[in-house]
Structure formats: structure tokens, C-alpha cells
Amino acid sequence: MVVADLFLGDDIRRFAEHLEPILQGDLFAATSGEDVDEFLREARSAVGVGSASLAPIRFVPEGKPTGLFGTDRPVSLPIGVASSELLLARLPSALVSGATVTMLDPDPAAGIFGADHPGSIEVLEHSVKFGMVEEAKRTALARALAAAGSTGLLPAELGLLGVRRYPRGALVVWRLPQMPPDDVAWRDVARVLGIETWNRWEGENERLLVGVPTDDGTRLWQADGLSLLLTGVSSDDQNSGDAFDLAEKLRHWLPWLLVMQCTYQLTEDAGLLRQDLDRARLGRKGLEPLAAALYECYYRLSRLKHATSEVGDGRHIGFPDLVRYDPLANRPEVAKPSQAEPPNHDLQAQLPSLNQRRDTLREGVIASIPRTLTEGFEEVQLSLNRARTLAELNTGTAIRFWTRVVAGLTIVLCLLTLVLVYQAFHQAPSAPARSAAPSTSPGAS
């Protein structure tokens, strides 16, 4: 299982501080703690540089063998995690991709498929809701895979995805003896695995599908994450080098797949901020935190755009040779009754159809990133314009309110002044009379 995230700005410094105690020790590993610290320090100040990556750093649970020359690092890992590798890559515009490739032992799917899971029963006010067995197994599998996302190598509070790292930034890799056929039995299994069988890329001995197991039934048709099916891969134990080969296979194209997932997440965040802005218009929430969140989202989208501006067609990125699945490609043609047809003089129709060529994974990812960024920018820009308008309206309303308050206070002050002046004029004649009375009384006697 692979869990990845993107780090930028001050998150890179905090990520380096998080890794410093984990990477302490003089080992014979290919990548030392000093190498990682230098790599991340250069990434923080990088401007318009190309991509670079470090060799995978392998971790094993404490008390387990650390390899022939002690190259594996012992660290506290959750129960069920056989090993975990840390992949670090640097992208343009001072972006750092961090990913963990975790091997689980034993396989959680084997036990879940072999066990009985009764469907859920939810008693509502006027009805009873029954859940399917596949949903119960999918929930159990998602909770079993949660250990792979909580190895502690990637700090949960940092990154563009953060707590949403699973499932948005997850890639679950399944090793199979052969590719499953598109039948009813496979669709039932795919429902447990949380993947969409029709939304995939195909290649030789591998298949990339959308979706991972989740315990949130509301996201059944909003699949996040990706699942990779591999055949022809040795099923030896974790010491056979399969984990290292998988990490080496993913390290070149996984960061760009992660960029695509982050653009999806930021665009969704922009939509959620728009909803919050609608509530703020009704006076249910302040504009200041929303405006700050919108500007932060705009800044992150700008960084992703700058990082991918010079990618071009991505031919220098080592994507696997996968093509988009076409459900009509293997569909048998229906014989049409022969009939006389007029000659077709359309030269375009006589040429080979370009639609018969299926898009590759490289083309899909490279084309999806700018398209999603454009949608995110438009969403954020509209929200910022509306927030600016609402702020101006609120400012005008506040000015009018305080103008009325000041006018009212001025009127009250004028009335008080008149009252004081009136009292001063009416009390002035009586003062001499009181002062003259004591001087006349002795003469009269």
C-alpha cells in the first residue's frame, strides 16, 4: 500500500524536523539523515529547478532483522506492517513529494474474504435499512488497511492532503496470479475492494483502477485513490526485494499522479469554500477566515501550476505503458444486412479514425492537471470576487449603521447641551438674592 502527500512552504521545514529523530544513527544505508536534511533544505529554496529524488529509505519493525549490512532502519511500526519504505522526490516550484510504500503481513484481504460479515441493519424512523455484505467487507478491509496509512513517517497535520491523505493520496497494490475477467464474480470482489471496474487503464500484466476501500458509504460513487493490479510478480516473502522493486517502479511517475490528485482536492476545497461563502452571505459565518482560506487555496493552486508549467507532454516522465479502457473495444460487431449504399466521397471518412486510438496514462495525467487547475482557479476567482463584493456591501452597511449611531449620539449631545444651558439661565437670577439676605437683617433690627 502506498500513501503519499505533497509538501510546500514551511511544511517542508516541519517535515524535515519530523524526520530528523527517525533518521538518526550511523547506518550503511544508501540515504543518510544528512542527505535527507540537505535534500529538503535545497527544496525549500529551489526556484524553477527540475525534478530529483532520493533512494528509497527502508524501515522495519523494531526487533526484526535489518538486512545483510544493517541498511534497514528499525522503527516503531503498527501491528501487521512488515516493512515500509519512504520515497522523497523534489518537484519544480519548491514542492516535495513524500510517499510510504508499506508491505502488510499477513494480507488483510485474505482473512476478510474468508470470514463471514453480516450486512448492516439500520433502523430508521419509518423504515429499516439493510446493508449489503460487500459493503460490510469493504468497511472491514478499509479499517485493516488503516495501519498502512498511520506508520508515522508522514506527519498527519502537514501536507496539501493532510488528514485526507487516505483515500485521496493512496495507491493500493494487489498481486494476482492473473487478471480477472469482466464478469459478475469480479464485480462483487471489486465492490469489496472499493474500485470502479469500468474506470481504468490497462497494460501488460498490470491494470490501474480508480478507487480504494473506504468505510464511508456516501463516497461509493465518488471514488478516491487508485488501485494497481499486478500479475507475474513473485509472491515470496518481504525479503525477496519485491518492495524495493515496487518503490523503484513508482518513484518516477507517482509524484505526478499525486499532483493530479492534489489538484482534484484543491478544486473540491474551492467548492466547499464557495458553500461556506453562501452561508456567510446569510450572516452565519464571518468573511475574514473565508477570505484567508480562499487566498491560501489560490496560492496552492498557483504553486501547482508553476510546478507543472514546464512538464510539456511528460515524455521524460517514466509512466507505465497503460492505455485507457474502452468497453466497446472488444465488443463483437453485429452483422448488418447487405444493402446498396451510395459511394462515400468523404476523404475524412476514408482515413483511419483517430478516435480508435486510446489515450495513455501519461496523456491522461498530463492533460488532467491543467484542466483541473483551470477549474480550481475559476472557482476560487469567482469566490474571491464575491467575497470582495460582500465585504464592500458589509462595509457600506457598517458605515451607514455607525453614521446613524453617530448622528443619534450627536442629537443626544445637543439636547443635553440645551438642557444644561436652559438650567444655567434659570438658576442665575436666584443666586444674588440668596447672597443679599444676610446683610439686610441686622439693619432692620
N, C-alpha and C positions, 0 to 999 in steps of 0.2 A: 504494500500500500504506500502511495506517495502523497504527501501533504506539503503544499508549497504556498509561499506568500511573497509579496513584493515589499521592499522597504525603501524609503526615501527620506531625505532631510535628517532631522535629529533622530529618527528611528534607527538609522544605521549606527549612530554612536551608541545608543542604548542597546542595540543588538550586539555590538562588539563587547560592551560591558557584561552582557548576559553570558556570552560565550567564554569570556576570559577565565572564570574559575573552572569551567568544564574542560577546557583545553590545557590546563596546567600540567606540567610534568615533562620530563625529558624522555621522549619516546623515539623510536626509529621510524615513525610514521612519515609518509611522503609529504604531508602537510602539517606543519607545527603551529602552535599557538601564535608565534611571532608572525608567521606567514599570513595567518587569517587576520591578525590585527593590522598588518601593513596593507593587506588587500582591501579591507573595509575602510581604512583611513584614506587610501587613494580614491576609493569610490565616493567618499563624501565630497571631495573637492574636484572630482572629474568634471570636465566640460567638453561635451561633444566628442568623447573618445569612443572607440569601438567596444565590442564585447570581449569578455575574458572570463575565465572560470578557473577554479582550483580543483585539484584532485579530490575525489570523494574521501571523507573522513568517516571511518567505520567505528561504531560503538557496539559494545556487547554488554550484557548484564554483569553486574559485579559478581565475582566468583567463577566466571566462565573463562575458558582458555582465550588468550589474547593473540593467537596466531603463532606462527613459527618464530618470528623475530620480535614478537610483542608489539606489532604495529596497530593492533586494535586497542581502543581505549575503553577501560571498564568504567561504567557509569550506571547510575540507578535508573532502570527502565521498568515500565509496568509489567505485570504478570502476563505472560502469553507473547511477549515480544522477544524473538530470538536474536535479532540484531537490527541496527538502524544506522543508516549512512546519511551524512549531511553533505548536500551539494550546494555550493556557493557560486554564483555567477554574477558578473557585473555587466549591466546594460548601459547604453548611452543615456545621457542626461542624469547621471548620478543615481541610477536605480540599481538595487541589489536584489537578486532573486535567491531566496533560501528555500530549500526543499529537503525533506527527510524521506528516505526510501527504507521502509520498515518491513522486515520479514516476520510473519506471525507463525508461531509453532505452539500448539497444533493449529491446523487450518480450521477457523471457526465455522466456515460454511459446511464442512463435512458433518460436524455434530448437529448443526441446525437442520440440515436436510434429513438427517437420520432420526431426529426426535419429533415427537408429536407436539403441535402447537394449536390448541383450540382457538377458534376465532373469537374475537372480542364481542361482548354484548353490552350495549349501552342503552339504558332505559331512559327515554325522554319523557316529556310531559304527557304527550298523547300518542306515543309510538315507542317501538323498540327497534334499535339499530343493530344489525348483525354485521360483524366484520369478517372478511374472507381469511382463510388460513394463510394464503400467500402474504397478506398484509401483516399478520402476526409474525411470520417467519422473517419478513423484511425488517420489521422493527427489532426483532431479536438479533439479526445479523448486524444491523446498524449499531446497536449497543455493544456488540462484541468487537466491532471494528473501531470503536471509540478510543481504545487503548493506543492504537497506532497514531492517532492524532494528538495524543497527550504525552508524548515522550519527554517533553520539557526542553528539547533542543531549540524549538522556535517559541519565543515568548508570545503568549496568547494576547497580551494587551497591545502589541505593536503590529505594524504592517497595514497594507491597504485593506486586507480582508479581516484580519484580527480574529475575533470570535467566530466569524463566518467562514473561517478557513476550511472547515468541513461543513457542508459538502462542496462549496464553490471552488475551492482550490485543491480538491482531492482527485487522485487518479488511482483507481483500484485495478490491480493487475491480476488476472486469473490465468493459470496454466492448465490447459486442457489437452487431452490426447488427440482430439480432432475438433474441427469447427462444427458446431451444432447445426442441424438443418432448420429451415424456417417452418417448423410445424407447431402444433398446439402444445406439445410437451415442452419445447424450448421456450415458448412464450410464457408458460407457467413458471419456469425456472427464472426467466428474465424478470418477471414481475417480482420475484423474491429478491433478485439482485438489484432491483431498482433501476433497470436500464430500459431504454427505448430501442426495440429491435429494428425499427424502421429508420432510425436516425443514426447513421453510422458511416464509417469509412472502411473500405476493405483492401486487403493486400495479401501477399503470400505469407501464410502461417500467422497472420495477425489481423485483428479487427478492432477498431476503435469505435465505441458506442457512447452515447450521451446518457448520463445518469449514474448514480451510486446509491447504495442502500441508505435510506433515511428513516427515521422514526416519526416523521411529520407527514401524516396522510394528506394534508392540504396541499403539499407540493408534488403530488403524484404526477400531475401534468405540467409541472414547472421544474423539470429535472435539472439538477445542478451537478457539476462534477462530470468526470469521464471514467469509463471502464475500458480496459485494454485486455483483449483475449489473445493469448499466445498459444501456439501449438509447436510441437517439435522441440520443446525446451526440456532439458533434463530435470527430473524430479528428485535429484539427490538431495542430501541434507544441505544446511546453510553453509557448510564449509567447502562446498564444491565450487564456489566462485560465481554462482548464479546471481547473487545480489550485486556483486561488483559489475558484472556484465550488464545487468539491467540499469544500474546507475550510469554506466558509460553510454548506454543506448539513449538514455533520456536527457543527459546533460546538455546536449546541443540544441534540442528543439523544445524541451519543456519550458524554459523561461518565456518563450514567445507564446506558447499556449497559455501560460499564466497571465501574460499581458492581456490576451484576449478575454480571459475570464475576469480580470480586474476591470476592464472596460465595461463588461456587462454589469458588474456590481456597482460601479460608479454611476452608470446610467440609471440603474434601479434606485440608487440613493437619491439621484436628482428628482426622480418621480415621487419618491416619498417626501422629499423636502417641499415639492410643489403641493402635496396634500396638506402638509403642515402649514404652508403659507395660506391655503384656503381657510384653515381653522383660525389663523392669526387675523385674517380679514374680518372674521366674526368676533374678534376680541377674546378668543380663547387662549391665545399664546402670544408672547412678545415677539417683535420683529428682529430685535438685535441678535439673539442667538441663531435665528434662522438665516439672517444675512451673513453672519460669520461662517455658518456651515455651508452656505452656498458658495461663498468665496473660496473656502477650503476645497470644496468639490471641484470648482473651476480650476484651481491651482493644480490639483492632482491630475485632472484631465489634460491640462497643458503640459505637464511633465511627461505623461504617457505619449502625447502627440509628438513632443520633441524627441523622445526616445525612439519612436518608430518612423520619424520623418525620412531617414536615410536607409531604411530597410529595402526599399525598392520591391522587386518581385521575390525577395527572400531566397534566391538560389544559393547563396552562400551559407544558408542555414541547413543543417543536416536533418531535414524532415524525413520520416519513413515514407516509403513508396505506397501510399494509400490513396484510393480514389473513392469518390462519393458513391454511396449505394444507390442504385436505380432499381426500384421494384419492377419496372417494365422491361429491364434489360433481358431477363431470362424468361419472359412471358412468351409462350408459344403463339405464333401468328395464326390467326383464323383464316382459313382459305376463303377467298372471295369468289363469287360466281363470275365466270368469264363473260365479259361483255365488250362490245366495241366501244372504244374510247377515242376521242379526238386526239390527235398528236399534240404533245405538250412542247411548246416552243419556248418555255421559260428556261433560260440558261441557268438561273439560280437554282431551280428545282433539279436540274440535271447534275449539278455539282454535289459532292459528298456533303451531307448535312453536318454542320458544326455542332448541332445540338446532341449528336451521338457521342461526342467526347465528354467524358465525365470529369468534373473538377477534382483536382488532387487536394490532399490535406494542406499542403503548403499554400496553394492558391486560396483555399477556403479561409485559412487563418489570416493570411496577409491581407485579403480583401475585407474580412470581417472587422479587423481592428480599426481602420479609418472610418468605416461606415458607422460602427457603434460610437466612436469618438464624436463624429458629427452629430449623431442623435443626442449624445450627452451634452455637447456644447450648446445645441439649440435649446434643450430643456433647461439647462442652467441659465442661459442668457434670458430666456423668457421669464423665468422665475426672478432673476435679478431685476429685470425691468419692472416687473410687477411689484416687487418689494420696494424698489425705489419710488414707484408711484404711490404705494400705500404709505410709505414713510412721509412723502410730501403731503398727502392728504391728512395724515395724522398730525403732521407739523402744523398745517393750516388750521385744523380743528383745535389743536392745543393753543395756537396763537389767539384764535377767536375766543376760546374759553378764558384764557388768562386776561385778555383785553376786557372782557365783561367783568372779571373779578376785579381788575384794577379800576375800571370805571365805577363799579359799585363801592369799592373802598374809598375812591375819591369823593363820591357823593356823600358817603357817611362822614368822611372827614370834614367836608364843607358844612354839613348840618351841625356837627359838633362845634365847629368854629363859630357858626351863627349863634348857637345856644350860649357859648361862653361869652361872646360879645354882648348878647342881649342881657345876660346876667350881670356883666360888668357895668353896663349903662344904668340898670335899675338899682343896683346896690351903691353907686357912687354918691347920690344926694343924702342918704341917711347917715353916712359916716360923719359929717361935720356936726350934725345935730347932737349926736351922742357925745361928741368931744366937748361941746359948749355947755352942756347941762351942769357940770360940777362948778363952774366959775360963777354962775348967777345965784346959786343957792345961798352963799354967805351974805351977799348984799341985801337980800330980801329979809333975812332975819334981823 
